[in-house]
Amino acid sequence: LVVLLFASIAHAESTPLVAIYGMREKTALEGVIKEYEGDLQARPNDPGALKALGIAYHNLGRLKARGAVSTAVKYLEQARAFLPGDAEVLAYFGSARTMVARDSWNPITKLSAVRDGAKLIDTAVARDPDNVTVRFVRVNNSLKLPRFFNRAHYAKTDLQHLLKLSAPDGQHAQMFSPAMVAELHFKLGEIYKDENEEQLARDHWTKALELAPNSEWGREAKKRL
C-alpha cells in the first residue's frame, strides 16, 4: 500500500496509467516513454514509472517498433519485483512474452514463450477477474495469436464478462465509454462470424454501430453490415 501510494503521488502530474492502457499512436507512446523515463532518472526503481514504461513499450511492441518488446519485458519484470500482487503488471508481462514469440525465428522459443505468456495472463485474470484492463489484455492477446493455440474461447468469455461489467447496473459501468462497449460488441461479432453464427455476429455489429457510429469500431461494424 505504501509503495502504491508513493507511486500515485510521485506521478500526479504525469500521463495517468488509464490513458496509456489503450494508447496505440506511436507518437503519443513515445511522448509517454520520454516523460516516464525522466521520472525514472529522478527516482530509480520507482514502481509506478516501471509499470507505465512497461505498458507503453508493450503497446509500441504491438505496433512492431524495433526493440520495444524486449524493453517492455525488462521494465515489466522489474515492476513485478516491486508490485508482485499487481494483476495488470502480470497480464502485460505475459502479453509481452507472447510477442517475444512473435518476433523470434526459433520455433521452440515461439512455442514456449506463447505458452508461458498465456499462462501468466490467465493467472492475472484469475487473480483479479473483474479488472477491466486485465480482461482487455487477454482479449486482444488471444485474438492475435494463431488459431492453433486455441485461445479464442478465452476472448469470447472475457468479452461477455466485460459486457456484464459495462451494463448500466454493472460493477464498473463508469469505466466504459460508448466506444469501449462498441469494441466489445464488434469483437464478439467477429468471433461469432468465425463460429458461423451469422445472425449473432450481425446483432453485435449492429449494436457497435448504434453505440459509437463515429468510432473505429462503429465504422468497422458498418463495413460488416
C-alpha positions in Angstrom: 0.0 0.0 0.0 2.8 2.4 0.9 4.5 1.6 -2.5 1.3 2.2 -4.4 0.6 5.4 -2.6 4.1 6.7 -3.2 3.8 5.9 -6.9 0.5 7.7 -7.2 1.8 10.8 -5.5 5.1 10.8 -7.5 3.2 10.7 -10.8 0.4 13.1 -10.0 1.4 15.3 -13.0 2.4 12.5 -15.4 0.1 10.9 -18.0 -2.2 8.7 -16.0 -1.9 4.9 -16.5 -5.6 4.7 -17.6 -4.7 6.9 -20.6 -1.8 4.6 -21.5 -3.7 1.3 -21.4 -5.4 1.8 -24.8 -2.9 4.1 -26.4 -1.9 2.9 -29.8 -0.4 6.0 -31.5 3.3 5.8 -31.9 4.0 9.5 -31.3 1.8 9.5 -28.2 3.5 6.4 -26.8 7.0 7.9 -27.4 5.9 11.0 -25.5 4.8 9.0 -22.6 8.0 7.0 -22.6 10.1 10.2 -22.6 8.1 11.5 -19.7 8.3 8.4 -17.5 12.0 7.7 -18.3 12.6 11.2 -16.9 10.7 10.2 -13.8 12.8 7.1 -13.5 16.0 9.0 -13.7 14.8 11.2 -10.9 13.5 8.2 -8.9 15.4 5.0 -9.9 13.3 1.8 -9.5 10.1 3.8 -9.0 7.4 1.1 -9.4 4.8 3.4 -11.0 7.3 4.6 -13.6 8.4 1.0 -14.3 4.8 -0.1 -14.8 4.0 2.8 -17.1 7.1 2.3 -19.2 6.4 -1.4 -19.4 2.9 -0.8 -20.7 3.9 1.9 -23.1 6.7 -0.2 -24.6 4.3 -3.2 -24.7 1.9 -1.1 -26.8 4.8 0.1 -29.0 5.6 -3.6 -29.4 2.1 -4.2 -30.8 3.0 -1.7 -33.5 6.1 -3.8 -34.1 8.5 -1.0 -33.2 12.1 -2.3 -33.1 13.3 -3.3 -29.7 10.1 -2.3 -28.0 9.1 -5.9 -26.9 12.4 -6.7 -25.2 12.3 -3.3 -23.4 8.7 -3.9 -22.3 9.7 -7.3 -20.8 12.7 -5.7 -19.0 10.6 -2.9 -17.4 7.6 -5.2 -16.5 9.9 -7.8 -15.0 11.4 -5.0 -12.8 7.9 -3.8 -11.9 6.8 -7.3 -10.9 9.6 -7.3 -8.3 8.1 -4.2 -6.6 4.4 -5.0 -7.3 4.1 -8.8 -7.0 0.4 -8.7 -6.5 -0.4 -6.3 -9.4 -2.5 -8.3 -11.9 -2.2 -5.6 -14.6 1.6 -5.8 -14.5 1.4 -9.6 -14.7 -1.0 -9.5 -17.6 1.1 -7.1 -19.6 4.2 -9.1 -18.9 2.5 -12.2 -20.1 1.4 -10.5 -23.3 4.9 -9.1 -23.9 6.2 -12.6 -23.5 3.9 -13.8 -26.3 5.2 -11.0 -28.5 8.7 -12.3 -27.9 7.4 -15.5 -29.6 6.0 -13.4 -32.5 9.4 -11.8 -33.1 11.5 -15.0 -32.7 12.8 -17.1 -35.6 13.2 -20.1 -33.3 10.1 -22.4 -33.3 11.0 -23.8 -29.8 11.2 -20.3 -28.4 7.9 -19.4 -30.2 6.0 -22.2 -28.6 7.5 -21.9 -25.1 7.1 -18.1 -25.0 3.4 -18.2 -26.0 2.6 -20.9 -23.5 4.5 -19.2 -20.7 3.0 -15.8 -21.6 -0.6 -17.1 -21.9 -0.3 -18.9 -18.6 0.8 -15.6 -16.9 -2.2 -13.8 -18.4 -4.6 -16.5 -17.3 -3.1 -16.2 -13.8 -3.7 -12.4 -13.9 -7.3 -12.9 -14.8 -7.8 -15.5 -12.0 -6.2 -13.1 -9.6 -8.4 -10.1 -10.4 -11.3 -11.4 -12.6 -13.2 -8.1 -12.6 -10.2 -6.0 -13.6 -11.3 -4.4 -16.9 -7.7 -3.8 -18.1 -6.6 -7.3 -17.4 -9.6 -8.7 -19.3 -8.9 -6.4 -22.3 -5.3 -7.6 -22.4 -6.4 -11.2 -22.6 -9.0 -10.4 -25.3 -6.5 -8.6 -27.5 -3.7 -11.1 -26.9 -6.0 -14.2 -27.5 -7.3 -12.8 -30.8 -3.9 -12.0 -32.1 -2.5 -15.5 -31.5 -2.6 -18.1 -34.3 -5.7 -20.3 -34.0 -3.9 -23.5 -33.3 -3.2 -22.1 -29.8 -6.9 -22.3 -29.2 -7.3 -19.0 -27.3 -10.4 -17.6 -29.0 -12.7 -19.1 -26.3 -10.9 -17.1 -23.7 -11.5 -13.9 -25.7 -15.2 -14.8 -26.0 -15.5 -15.4 -22.3 -13.8 -12.2 -21.5 -15.8 -10.1 -23.9 -19.1 -11.5 -22.4 -17.8 -10.8 -18.9 -16.8 -7.2 -19.8 -20.2 -6.6 -21.3 -21.7 -7.6 -18.0 -19.4 -5.2 -16.2 -20.3 -2.4 -18.6 -24.0 -2.7 -18.2 -25.7 0.4 -16.6 -26.1 -1.5 -13.3 -22.7 -3.2 -13.8 -19.9 -3.2 -11.2 -17.6 -1.0 -13.4 -20.1 0.8 -15.7 -18.4 4.2 -15.2 -15.2 2.9 -16.7 -16.7 2.2 -20.1 -17.1 4.8 -22.8 -19.6 4.1 -25.7 -16.6 3.4 -27.9 -15.2 0.8 -25.5 -18.6 -1.0 -25.4 -18.7 -0.8 -29.2 -15.3 -2.5 -29.3 -16.7 -5.4 -27.2 -19.6 -5.9 -29.5 -17.5 -5.6 -32.6 -15.0 -8.2 -31.4 -17.8 -10.6 -30.3 -19.3 -10.2 -33.7 -16.0 -11.3 -35.2 -15.9 -14.4 -33.0 -19.5 -15.3 -33.8 -18.7 -14.9 -37.5 -15.8 -17.4 -37.2 -18.3 -19.8 -35.4 -20.7 -19.4 -38.4 -23.3 -17.7 -36.2 -24.1 -15.1 -38.8 -27.1 -13.6 -37.1 -25.4 -13.2 -33.7 -22.5 -11.6 -35.4 -24.7 -9.1 -37.2 -26.6 -8.4 -33.9 -23.3 -7.4 -32.2 -22.0 -5.4 -35.2 -25.4 -3.5 -35.3 -25.0 -2.7 -31.6 -21.5 -1.5 -32.1 -22.7 0.8 -34.9 -25.6 2.1 -32.7 -23.4 2.8 -29.7 -20.5 4.6 -31.4 -21.1 5.2 -35.1 -18.1 7.6 -35.5 -15.6 5.4 -33.6 -13.2 3.0 -35.2 -15.4 0.1 -34.1 -18.6 1.7 -35.3 -17.0 2.3 -38.7 -15.7 -1.3 -39.0 -19.0 -2.7 -37.9 -20.8 -0.7 -40.7 -18.5 -2.4 -43.2 -19.7 -5.8 -42.0 -23.4 -5.0 -42.3 
